[in-house]
């Protein structure tokens, strides 16, 4: 099947795949060729793309939507990063900042924003780790 991952800035991935797995708002999913048509709301989570004759490709997907139809998978996401694009030091610092904000119990802190920042930082670190 053909897969294309698009952000507002670029086409992040375009190619063939034999399997795709990720996480939506309700849990994990897997897509094989000839999958029934579907539209899926993506969560902030890693995505695995199994490619023919190549090792799997992992990417960090920061939400968005996926449409599956006629062996074509289109993924529209606000942001997506390959492991080699992730700055581990920066992600670690972002994780620590978010954890400190959440632990502070300060009523002036936007808790949802801090939780999302923590989720993004943890995703970046996880994708780098699984690709070692």
Protein Blocks (a to p, Z undefined) as FASTA:
>chain_A
ZZddddfkbcfbgcddfbdcdddfkbccdddehiacddddddddddddddehiacddddd
eedjdddeehiacdddfbdcdfklpcfklmmmmmmmmmmmmmnopakbcfklmmmmmmmm
mmmmmmmmmmZZ
